């Protein structure tokens, strides 16, 4: 028979465990654990040998970016009014993110076309007219079967992909696309709030010249899964988020290493990814703390995927 002392000790340990794990406990939840590293059946990571240098992009022909911003669900304010069909339809005053990308191209030596018409992505041959394709806050099932096939064949031919903000809330049930994002998907987010971005790697074209830390306001996406086998470029310091990092669906955040930007080679192509870019002010001349660093970061990533700068260093 156990002694009264041992019984009391066991009861105390059980009470401590209950206190630590019960709903409403004051203890901070554990960061989201690694949910695995799926095998997407492709060569991916930071090894340049995963890239197909097949000569599909001739620098003598210049550098072109296709911005795709179709939404099949909630639409971010920085996208503004949905665009009409075709390539480069008329823009409205509130299409601020697309306008910002056009301006960046004009000022930095690359051409920008834009569309929300999925038929413009219907063939890999058409996409190969562009050095890179940007998914700019696309939403949900933004591609049909033809466009899915075309995007995959384009990337396998050495094409470049840039995923910005809600590109992570797109094509949820397509494993190849999840891998293109770096083995990552949007799960939820907390309040749109100021925080501190930490520049993790300052050798990349997208991080050169950035301060070690910089203020910015965003939704700070929580991810499931979270990126693996990528080069993390920037993180958010969760301790600087005054309203907390816990998402609306209960995600507790990522702890000491909460990535917001990264890059990788994937299935023959190149991919540069960032969850940043929620606030309308980030895309306009209206001042917001850190917006100049966000634009510098994004521009460097775009130039690296286009071929105007070294990629993923």
CORKACOR-V392603 format. One record per pair of residues at least 6 apart in sequence whose ideal C-beta (glycine too) atoms are under 6 Angstrom apart, sorted by sequence separation. I is the first residue (numbers start at 1). J is the second residue. D is the distance in whole Angstrom. If there is no record, write none. Layout:
# CORKACOR-V392603
i & j & d
I & J & D
I & J & D
This chain:
# CORKACOR-V392603
i & j & d
83 & 89 & 5
105 & 111 & 6
171 & 177 & 4
201 & 207 & 6
246 & 252 & 6
303 & 309 & 4
20 & 27 & 5
43 & 50 & 4
105 & 112 & 4
178 & 185 & 6
238 & 245 & 5
264 & 271 & 5
281 & 288 & 4
304 & 311 & 4
199 & 207 & 5
245 & 253 & 3
263 & 272 & 5
282 & 291 & 5
69 & 79 & 5
102 & 112 & 5
81 & 92 & 5
101 & 112 & 5
199 & 210 & 5
262 & 273 & 6
80 & 92 & 6
282 & 294 & 5
81 & 94 & 6
199 & 212 & 6
261 & 274 & 4
80 & 94 & 3
80 & 95 & 4
198 & 213 & 5
238 & 253 & 5
260 & 275 & 5
98 & 114 & 5
220 & 236 & 5
260 & 276 & 6
169 & 186 & 4
196 & 213 & 5
197 & 214 & 5
78 & 96 & 6
79 & 97 & 6
163 & 181 & 6
168 & 186 & 4
276 & 294 & 6
78 & 97 & 4
161 & 180 & 6
197 & 216 & 5
238 & 258 & 5
235 & 257 & 6
236 & 258 & 5
127 & 150 & 6
194 & 217 & 5
235 & 258 & 5
122 & 146 & 5
235 & 259 & 5
236 & 260 & 5
88 & 113 & 6
122 & 147 & 6
222 & 247 & 5
87 & 113 & 6
118 & 144 & 6
121 & 147 & 4
124 & 150 & 5
207 & 233 & 5
234 & 260 & 5
123 & 150 & 5
127 & 154 & 4
139 & 166 & 6
192 & 219 & 5
206 & 233 & 6
232 & 259 & 5
234 & 261 & 4
87 & 115 & 5
122 & 150 & 6
132 & 160 & 3
133 & 161 & 6
134 & 162 & 4
135 & 163 & 5
136 & 164 & 5
137 & 165 & 5
142 & 170 & 5
233 & 261 & 4
118 & 147 & 5
121 & 150 & 6
124 & 153 & 4
131 & 160 & 6
137 & 166 & 4
138 & 167 & 6
204 & 233 & 6
222 & 251 & 4
233 & 262 & 6
272 & 301 & 4
124 & 154 & 5
132 & 162 & 6
139 & 169 & 6
189 & 219 & 4
232 & 262 & 5
67 & 98 & 6
86 & 117 & 6
189 & 220 & 6
231 & 262 & 6
85 & 117 & 5
135 & 167 & 4
138 & 170 & 4
189 & 221 & 5
200 & 232 & 5
201 & 233 & 5
227 & 259 & 6
230 & 262 & 4
231 & 263 & 5
83 & 116 & 4
87 & 120 & 6
200 & 233 & 6
272 & 305 & 5
67 & 101 & 5
188 & 222 & 5
200 & 234 & 6
230 & 264 & 4
186 & 221 & 5
187 & 222 & 5
199 & 234 & 6
200 & 235 & 6
227 & 262 & 5
270 & 305 & 5
187 & 223 & 6
187 & 224 & 4
197 & 234 & 5
198 & 235 & 5
97 & 136 & 6
184 & 223 & 5
197 & 236 & 6
198 & 237 & 5
195 & 236 & 5
196 & 237 & 5
270 & 311 & 6
183 & 225 & 5
184 & 226 & 6
184 & 227 & 4
183 & 227 & 6
196 & 240 & 4
65 & 110 & 6
182 & 227 & 4
183 & 228 & 5
195 & 240 & 5
70 & 116 & 4
195 & 241 & 5
63 & 110 & 4
64 & 111 & 5
65 & 112 & 5
66 & 113 & 5
67 & 114 & 4
69 & 116 & 6
182 & 230 & 4
193 & 241 & 6
263 & 312 & 4
193 & 243 & 5
191 & 243 & 4
190 & 244 & 6
221 & 275 & 4
190 & 245 & 5
190 & 246 & 6
190 & 247 & 5
79 & 137 & 6
189 & 247 & 5
218 & 276 & 5
188 & 247 & 3
219 & 278 & 5
188 & 248 & 5
218 & 278 & 5
76 & 137 & 5
188 & 249 & 4
217 & 279 & 5
188 & 251 & 5
66 & 130 & 4
187 & 251 & 5
74 & 139 & 6
64 & 130 & 5
73 & 139 & 4
64 & 131 & 6
65 & 132 & 5
66 & 133 & 5
67 & 134 & 5
68 & 135 & 6
69 & 136 & 4
72 & 139 & 6
73 & 140 & 4
63 & 131 & 5
70 & 138 & 6
71 & 139 & 4
72 & 140 & 4
67 & 136 & 5
72 & 141 & 5
72 & 142 & 5
56 & 128 & 6
70 & 142 & 5
57 & 131 & 5
215 & 289 & 4
216 & 290 & 4
215 & 290 & 5
214 & 290 & 5
214 & 293 & 5
182 & 262 & 6
231 & 312 & 5
182 & 264 & 5
210 & 293 & 6
180 & 266 & 5
180 & 271 & 6
182 & 273 & 6
206 & 297 & 5
181 & 273 & 6
206 & 300 & 4
205 & 300 & 4
206 & 301 & 4
205 & 303 & 6
205 & 304 & 4
56 & 157 & 5
56 & 158 & 5
54 & 158 & 5
205 & 309 & 4
205 & 310 & 6
52 & 158 & 4
168 & 275 & 6
204 & 313 & 5
158 & 268 & 6
159 & 269 & 5
160 & 270 & 5
161 & 271 & 4
162 & 272 & 5
163 & 273 & 4
164 & 274 & 6
203 & 313 & 5
156 & 267 & 6
155 & 267 & 6
156 & 268 & 4
165 & 277 & 4
164 & 277 & 5
165 & 278 & 6
155 & 269 & 4
40 & 179 & 3
162 & 302 & 6
162 & 305 & 5
160 & 305 & 4
132 & 305 & 4
132 & 306 & 5
131 & 306 & 4
131 & 307 & 6
100 & 283 & 4
45 & 229 & 4
46 & 231 & 5
97 & 283 & 5
96 & 283 & 5
96 & 284 & 5
35 & 225 & 5
37 & 228 & 5
104 & 299 & 6
110 & 306 & 6
78 & 280 & 5
77 & 280 & 5
78 & 283 & 5
51 & 265 & 5
50 & 265 & 4
52 & 268 & 4
32 & 251 & 6
32 & 252 & 6
44 & 264 & 6
31 & 252 & 6
31 & 253 & 6
32 & 254 & 6
44 & 266 & 5
29 & 252 & 4
31 & 254 & 5
31 & 255 & 3
42 & 267 & 4
63 & 306 & 5
63 & 308 & 6
